[in-house]
């Protein structure tokens, strides 16, 4: 199906078009090649296939879940052993939306965020209201700002946020503690998307503590979504996780089983290998490539009308602000697209007020460095047209 680019209704439609582009910097999926140690996993794929063929589904679900939560330093999630698996974060989000709809809950959703979250919830008939991410920036005011701004039954946050890279973990434990305290005091369901959390694991300034211990001990109602799809180069063979507080887990489980039976045991077996590989190398195979491409972005943007926005959490995307009185993200994105470089315009991330996103573009970093350097060269050539 061919859709004219100017009629795209969401970011995913842009990303589909970008797959046909020479320099695709649109989707945040992993498109880089294997690291040296990951090549060994690929060579063992036949063995992993036959292992999964012979073993029990439960064996590979347990192996994957244990590997994931060990890497993420979440012993309470391991101990509770109640996480539900699906084959994409969108599926987990859909189950969340089904629960919210059945409970007739309205949701306060952070803005900006990737518009897929808004679209899934909205398409399921869940009423949505925005809360600006800035409400979370001052830890001393989080409780007050939430009390002032949230008028719904549930609060939905993304941490680290996509596209800005903001994370409550920049406040240490206290940031999440203040959010949880508010939700508990005011009987709100807390929903958190942690799909980009892998990128914070070895960041000393964002020390990742046992968030599930905090959630469980507080008694707050919660739903947490996690994902592998943005972290390892596995050609979109991924798994997502959904964990619910005990008071709602049975209802969530019944909705989950109405959607799917299981995730491929082969995929789970393979993903566990990648996770264990990252545990051994301290996420170096993921972080090092992103660091190289992030440096290339900064160099390409230096002295231009695009200003790199330094994130709290260094995830797999770069967020940049246009410093030009007449140029919008929609126009710049169209011009770059004509030169073979596909980035995402900021307007779709601001799902409630798209105009707020016109000064911003987002670029994906999980790309082969040689290709990415070519994209940055082409990007700079376009930006140089606006010099002076």
VENGICOR-V594538 format. One record per pair of residues at least 4 apart in sequence whose ideal C-beta (glycine too) atoms are under 8 Angstrom apart, sorted by sequence separation. I is the first residue (numbers start at 1). J is the second residue. D is the distance in whole Angstrom. If there is no record, write none. Layout:
{{I:J:D} {I:J:D}}
//
This chain:
{{3:7:6} {9:13:6} {10:14:8} {11:15:6} {12:16:6} {13:17:7} {14:18:6} {15:19:7} {17:21:7} {34:38:4} {35:39:7} {37:41:8} {38:42:7} {39:43:6} {40:44:6} {41:45:7} {44:48:6} {45:49:6} {46:50:7} {47:51:6} {48:52:6} {49:53:6} {50:54:6} {51:55:6} {55:59:5} {56:60:8} {57:61:6} {58:62:6} {59:63:6} {60:64:6} {61:65:6} {62:66:6} {63:67:6} {64:68:6} {65:69:6} {66:70:6} {67:71:6} {68:72:6} {74:78:7} {75:79:6} {76:80:6} {87:91:6} {88:92:8} {89:93:6} {90:94:6} {91:95:7} {92:96:7} {93:97:6} {94:98:6} {95:99:7} {96:100:6} {97:101:6} {98:102:6} {99:103:6} {101:105:8} {109:113:7} {113:117:6} {115:119:6} {116:120:6} {117:121:6} {118:122:6} {119:123:6} {120:124:7} {122:126:7} {131:135:5} {133:137:7} {138:142:7} {141:145:5} {142:146:6} {143:147:6} {144:148:6} {145:149:6} {146:150:5} {157:161:8} {158:162:6} {161:165:7} {166:170:8} {171:175:3} {173:177:6} {174:178:6} {175:179:7} {176:180:6} {177:181:6} {178:182:7} {179:183:6} {180:184:6} {181:185:6} {182:186:6} {183:187:8} {196:200:8} {197:201:8} {199:203:8} {203:207:8} {209:213:8} {210:214:7} {211:215:6} {212:216:6} {213:217:6} {214:218:6} {228:232:6} {234:238:7} {244:248:5} {245:249:7} {248:252:6} {249:253:6} {250:254:7} {251:255:7} {252:256:6} {253:257:6} {254:258:7} {255:259:7} {256:260:7} {257:261:8} {263:267:6} {264:268:7} {265:269:6} {266:270:6} {267:271:6} {268:272:6} {269:273:7} {270:274:7} {271:275:6} {272:276:6} {273:277:6} {274:278:7} {275:279:7} {276:280:7} {277:281:7} {278:282:8} {281:285:6} {283:287:5} {284:288:5} {285:289:7} {286:290:7} {287:291:6} {288:292:7} {289:293:7} {290:294:6} {291:295:6} {292:296:7} {293:297:7} {294:298:7} {295:299:6} {296:300:6} {297:301:6} {298:302:6} {300:304:8} {311:315:7} {327:331:6} {328:332:7} {329:333:6} {330:334:6} {331:335:6} {332:336:6} {333:337:6} {334:338:7} {335:339:7} {337:341:7} {344:348:7} {346:350:7} {350:354:5} {354:358:8} {367:371:5} {368:372:7} {369:373:6} {370:374:7} {371:375:7} {372:376:6} {373:377:7} {374:378:7} {375:379:6} {376:380:6} {377:381:7} {378:382:7} {379:383:6} {380:384:6} {381:385:8} {383:387:8} {3:8:6} {8:13:4} {19:24:6} {21:26:8} {34:39:5} {55:60:6} {69:74:4} {72:77:8} {86:91:4} {100:105:4} {113:118:7} {121:126:4} {150:155:6} {160:165:5} {161:166:5} {170:175:7} {171:176:8} {183:188:4} {209:214:7} {215:220:6} {244:249:4} {263:268:6} {278:283:5} {282:287:8} {301:306:5} {322:327:6} {327:332:6} {336:341:4} {337:342:6} {344:349:8} {350:355:7} {367:372:4} {8:14:5} {18:24:4} {69:75:7} {77:83:6} {86:92:5} {122:128:6} {135:141:8} {136:142:6} {160:166:7} {161:167:7} {169:175:7} {182:188:7} {183:189:7} {200:206:4} {228:234:8} {301:307:7} {322:328:7} {336:342:7} {348:354:7} {350:356:4} {18:25:8} {24:31:7} {34:41:8} {41:48:8} {100:107:6} {121:128:6} {135:142:7} {138:145:8} {159:166:8} {160:167:4} {168:175:4} {169:176:8} {171:178:8} {183:190:4} {201:208:6} {215:222:5} {229:236:7} {278:285:7} {301:308:5} {322:329:6} {336:343:6} {347:354:4} {350:357:4} {365:372:7} {18:26:4} {19:27:8} {34:42:6} {52:60:6} {69:77:5} {70:78:7} {84:92:8} {109:117:7} {159:167:5} {168:176:5} {200:208:6} {244:252:4} {277:285:7} {278:286:6} {311:319:7} {347:355:7} {349:357:5} {367:375:8} {5:14:8} {8:17:7} {17:26:8} {18:27:7} {69:78:5} {86:95:7} {109:118:6} {136:145:8} {146:155:7} {159:168:5} {160:169:8} {215:224:7} {229:238:4} {244:253:8} {309:318:8} {347:356:8} {348:357:7} {3:13:6} {118:128:6} {135:145:4} {159:169:7} {180:190:7} {228:238:5} {242:252:7} {298:308:5} {308:318:7} {309:319:4} {322:332:6} {333:343:6} {346:356:8} {347:357:4} {15:26:5} {84:95:8} {135:146:7} {157:168:8} {168:179:7} {179:190:7} {197:208:7} {227:238:7} {228:239:5} {229:240:7} {297:308:6} {308:319:8} {309:320:6} {333:344:7} {346:357:3} {347:358:6} {349:360:7} {5:17:6} {14:26:6} {15:27:4} {66:78:6} {109:121:7} {212:224:8} {227:239:8} {228:240:7} {308:320:5} {309:321:6} {333:345:4} {345:357:7} {346:358:6} {65:78:7} {211:224:8} {227:240:5} {307:320:6} {332:345:8} {345:358:8} {346:359:7} {349:362:7} {3:17:7} {69:83:8} {107:121:6} {135:149:6} {226:240:7} {227:241:7} {242:256:7} {306:320:5} {307:321:5} {346:360:3} {11:26:8} {131:146:8} {225:240:7} {226:241:4} {306:321:7} {307:322:8} {330:345:5} {345:360:8} {346:361:6} {65:81:8} {225:241:7} {306:322:6} {307:323:5} {329:345:4} {345:361:6} {346:362:7} {194:211:8} {224:241:8} {225:242:6} {226:243:8} {305:322:6} {306:323:7} {329:346:5} {330:347:6} {344:361:7} {65:83:6} {131:149:5} {224:242:7} {305:323:5} {329:347:6} {343:361:5} {344:362:4} {107:126:6} {109:128:5} {111:130:4} {131:150:7} {223:242:7} {224:243:5} {301:320:6} {305:324:4} {343:362:7} {344:363:8} {65:85:7} {106:126:7} {107:127:7} {108:128:8} {109:129:7} {110:130:8} {111:131:7} {223:243:7} {224:244:8} {294:314:7} {343:363:5} {64:85:7} {100:121:7} {105:126:7} {106:127:4} {107:128:5} {108:129:5} {109:130:6} {110:131:6} {111:132:6} {112:133:7} {136:157:8} {222:243:8} {223:244:5} {297:318:5} {106:128:7} {107:129:7} {108:130:7} {109:131:7} {110:132:8} {111:133:7} {129:151:7} {157:179:7} {222:244:7} {223:245:8} {305:327:7} {93:116:8} {97:120:5} {101:124:5} {106:129:7} {108:131:5} {110:133:6} {129:152:6} {222:245:5} {291:314:8} {297:320:8} {61:85:6} {93:117:6} {97:121:5} {100:124:7} {101:125:5} {131:155:8} {155:179:7} {221:245:5} {239:263:5} {290:314:7} {294:318:6} {96:121:8} {101:126:6} {127:152:7} {190:215:8} {220:245:7} {223:248:8} {290:315:8} {90:116:6} {94:120:6} {97:123:8} {98:124:6} {100:126:5} {110:136:8} {221:247:6} {290:316:6} {93:120:5} {97:124:4} {155:182:8} {221:248:6} {237:264:8} {287:314:8} {93:121:8} {133:161:6} {155:183:6} {239:267:6} {329:357:6} {330:358:7} {333:361:6} {97:126:6} {137:166:7} {142:171:8} {197:226:7} {216:245:7} {223:252:7} {238:267:8} {239:268:6} {329:358:5} {332:361:6} {90:120:6} {94:124:7} {136:166:7} {190:220:6} {192:222:7} {194:224:6} {195:225:6} {198:228:8} {215:245:7} {237:267:5} {328:358:4} {329:359:7} {133:164:6} {169:200:6} {190:221:7} {191:222:7} {192:223:8} {194:225:7} {195:226:6} {212:243:7} {328:359:8} {329:360:6} {136:168:6} {139:171:4} {150:182:8} {189:221:5} {190:222:5} {191:223:5} {192:224:5} {193:225:5} {194:226:5} {195:227:4} {198:230:7} {199:231:8} {239:271:6} {329:361:5} {133:166:6} {142:175:7} {146:179:7} {155:188:5} {157:190:8} {159:192:6} {162:195:8} {167:200:6} {188:221:8} {189:222:7} {190:223:8} {191:224:8} {192:225:7} {194:227:8} {198:231:4} {237:270:7} {238:271:7} {154:188:6} {155:189:7} {157:191:7} {158:192:7} {159:193:7} {162:196:6} {180:214:6} {184:218:6} {187:221:8} {189:223:7} {191:225:8} {195:229:7} {196:230:6} {237:271:7} {341:375:5} {121:156:8} {139:174:5} {143:178:5} {147:182:6} {153:188:7} {154:189:4} {155:190:6} {156:191:4} {157:192:5} {158:193:4} {159:194:6} {161:196:8} {170:205:7} {172:207:7} {176:211:6} {180:215:7} {184:219:6} {195:230:6} {139:175:5} {142:178:4} {146:182:4} {150:186:8} {152:188:8} {153:189:6} {154:190:7} {155:191:7} {156:192:8} {157:193:7} {160:196:5} {170:206:6} {173:209:6} {184:220:5} {234:270:7} {322:358:8} {142:179:6} {154:191:6} {156:193:8} {158:195:8} {159:196:8} {160:197:7} {169:206:4} {177:214:7} {181:218:8} {183:220:5} {234:271:7} {322:359:5} {341:378:5} {143:181:6} {150:188:7} {158:196:8} {159:197:7} {169:207:7} {176:214:6} {180:218:5} {183:221:7} {321:359:5} {322:360:7} {340:378:6} {341:379:5} {117:156:7} {136:175:7} {139:178:6} {143:182:5} {147:186:7} {160:199:7} {167:206:6} {169:208:6} {183:222:8} {232:271:7} {321:360:6} {322:361:7} {339:378:6} {142:182:7} {160:200:6} {180:220:5} {234:274:6} {320:360:7} {108:149:7} {117:158:7} {173:214:7} {319:360:6} {320:361:6} {341:382:7} {108:150:5} {232:274:4} {319:361:8} {320:362:8} {339:381:7} {108:151:7} {136:179:8} {228:271:6} {232:275:8} {319:362:6} {320:363:7} {336:379:7} {339:382:6} {108:152:5} {114:158:8} {318:362:7} {107:152:6} {113:158:5} {195:240:8} {317:362:5} {318:363:5} {106:152:4} {107:153:7} {108:154:7} {110:156:7} {228:274:8} {232:278:7} {317:363:7} {336:382:6} {105:152:7} {106:153:6} {107:154:5} {108:155:5} {109:156:5} {110:157:5} {228:275:8} {231:278:8} {317:364:6} {318:365:6} {335:382:6} {105:153:4} {106:154:7} {107:155:8} {108:156:7} {110:158:6} {113:161:6} {114:162:5} {316:364:7} {317:365:6} {105:154:5} {107:156:5} {112:161:8} {113:162:6} {114:163:7} {316:365:5} {103:153:7} {316:366:5} {332:382:8} {110:161:7} {112:163:6} {309:360:8} {112:164:7} {100:154:6} {232:286:7} {231:286:6} {306:361:7} {189:248:8} {327:386:7} {324:386:6} {297:363:6} {297:365:7} {294:365:6} {293:365:4} {293:366:8} {296:369:7} {293:367:6} {290:365:5} {117:193:7} {289:365:8} {290:366:7} {293:369:6} {296:372:6} {300:376:4} {304:380:7} {289:366:7} {292:369:5} {296:373:6} {299:376:7} {300:377:8} {306:383:6} {305:383:6} {293:372:5} {297:376:7} {300:379:6} {304:383:4} {198:278:8} {202:282:6} {289:369:7} {292:372:8} {296:376:5} {300:380:5} {304:384:7} {202:283:5} {305:386:5} {201:283:6} {301:383:7} {304:386:7} {300:383:8} {304:387:8} {105:189:7} {107:191:7} {198:283:7} {202:287:7} {230:315:8} {231:316:8} {230:316:6} {199:286:7} {198:286:7} {199:287:8} {100:189:8} {199:290:7} {96:191:6} {93:193:8} {11:114:7} {11:115:5} {12:116:6} {89:193:7} {10:115:5} {11:116:7} {10:116:7} {89:195:5} {206:312:7} {206:313:6} {10:119:6} {203:313:7} {203:314:7} {200:313:5} {199:313:6} {199:314:6} {199:315:5} {196:313:7} {199:316:6} {196:315:5} {196:316:7} {99:223:7} {72:197:7} {72:198:7} {71:198:8} {96:223:5} {73:201:7} {72:201:7} {96:225:7} {71:201:7} {80:212:7} {93:225:6} {92:225:5} {233:366:8} {28:162:7} {76:210:5} {73:208:6} {75:210:6} {77:212:4} {92:227:8} {72:208:7} {73:209:8} {74:210:6} {76:212:4} {80:216:7} {89:225:6} {230:366:7} {73:210:7} {74:211:7} {76:213:4} {74:212:5} {75:213:8} {89:227:4} {88:227:8} {76:216:6} {89:229:6} {88:229:7} {170:312:5} {170:313:8} {165:309:8} {169:313:7} {164:309:7} {166:311:7} {167:312:5} {96:242:7} {165:311:2} {166:312:5} {167:313:4} {95:242:6} {164:311:6} {165:312:6} {166:313:7} {92:240:5} {165:313:5} {91:240:6} {92:241:7} {99:248:7} {102:251:8} {165:314:7} {88:238:7} {90:240:8} {92:242:4} {165:315:5} {87:238:7} {89:240:4} {160:311:7} {87:239:6} {88:240:6} {99:251:6} {160:312:7} {165:317:7} {86:239:7} {87:240:7} {99:252:6} {102:255:7} {160:313:4} {162:315:7} {72:226:8} {85:239:6} {86:240:5} {163:317:5} {165:319:7} {85:240:7} {86:241:8} {160:315:5} {162:317:6} {164:319:6} {85:241:6} {86:242:7} {99:255:6} {163:319:5} {84:241:7} {95:252:7} {98:255:5} {68:226:7} {83:241:5} {84:242:5} {83:242:7} {84:243:7} {68:228:7} {83:243:5} {84:244:8} {95:255:5} {98:258:8} {82:243:6} {95:256:5} {98:259:8} {82:244:7} {80:243:8} {82:246:8} {95:259:6} {94:259:7} {77:243:6} {82:249:6} {84:252:7} {91:259:6} {84:253:7} {91:260:7} {86:256:7} {84:256:5} {68:241:7} {86:259:7} {87:260:7} {86:260:6} {64:239:6} {65:241:7} {87:263:5} {85:262:7} {86:263:7} {87:264:7} {85:263:5} {87:267:7} {163:344:8} {85:268:7} {163:346:8} {163:349:5} {38:232:8} {38:233:7} {163:360:8} {30:229:8} {34:233:6} {163:362:4} {29:229:6} {30:230:7} {33:233:7} {29:230:7} {30:231:7} {32:233:5} {61:262:8} {28:230:5} {30:232:6} {31:233:7} {61:263:8} {30:233:4} {30:234:7} {61:265:8} {64:268:4} {67:271:8} {68:272:8} {71:275:5} {57:262:6} {60:265:4} {63:268:7} {64:269:8} {67:272:4} {71:276:8} {59:265:8} {60:266:8} {63:269:7} {29:236:6} {61:268:6} {64:271:6} {68:275:6} {71:278:6} {57:265:5} {60:268:4} {64:272:5} {67:275:4} {71:279:5} {60:269:5} {63:272:5} {67:276:5} {70:279:7} {55:265:7} {64:275:8} {52:264:8} {60:272:7} {67:279:7} {52:265:4} {53:266:8} {52:266:4} {52:268:8} {49:266:5} {52:269:5} {48:266:7} {51:269:6} {48:269:5} {130:351:7} {48:270:5} {130:352:4} {128:351:8} {129:352:8} {130:353:8} {128:352:8} {45:270:7} {48:273:7} {41:270:7} {44:273:7} {41:273:5} {41:274:6} {115:348:5} {118:351:4} {112:346:7} {115:349:6} {114:349:7} {38:274:7} {41:277:6} {113:349:6} {115:351:5} {112:349:4} {111:349:8} {112:350:5} {113:351:7} {38:277:6} {111:350:6} {112:351:8} {37:277:6} {111:351:6} {111:352:5} {109:351:8} {111:353:7} {37:280:8} {37:281:6} {112:356:8} {112:357:6} {35:281:8} {38:285:6} {37:285:7} {35:284:8} {35:285:4} {35:289:8} {32:289:6} {30:316:8} {28:316:5} {28:317:5} {21:337:7} {25:341:7} {26:342:5} {23:340:5} {25:342:6} {26:343:7} {22:340:4} {23:341:4} {24:342:5} {25:343:5} {26:344:5} {21:340:6} {22:341:8} {23:342:7} {21:341:7} {21:342:4} {18:342:4} {17:342:7} {6:334:8} {14:342:8} {5:334:7} {15:344:8} {14:344:6} {14:345:8} {5:337:7} {11:344:6} {31:364:8} {14:348:8} {32:366:6} {29:364:8} {31:366:6} {32:367:6} {33:368:6} {28:364:5} {30:366:4} {31:367:5} {32:368:5} {11:348:5} {27:364:6} {29:366:7} {31:368:7} {32:369:8} {10:348:6} {11:349:8} {25:363:4} {26:364:6} {28:366:7} {25:364:5} {24:364:8} {25:367:7} {24:367:8} {25:372:8} {23:371:7} {25:375:6} {23:374:6} {23:375:4} {23:378:6}}
//
